[in-house]
């Protein structure tokens, strides 16, 4: 039985694997329950990552804007 790396499975999930690789993975998934389980875990991880929303602190945004303002004033002078 062929074993696939997590990277190959991610390519498959993102539909970026080659047609040959896709076919091989699909055939293996039909026969290998542990591979199906690995794929399920990867899918769940992807779904959790998709839900993560990060927001910068207001203080950081203000510092970046201030820095940009200072640099634009320096260029004018």
Buried (B, 14 or more C-beta within 10 A) or exposed (E): EEEBEEEBBBBBBEEEBEEEBBEBBEEBBEEBEEBEEBBEEBEEEEEEEEEEEEEEEEEEEEEEEEEEEEEEEEEEE
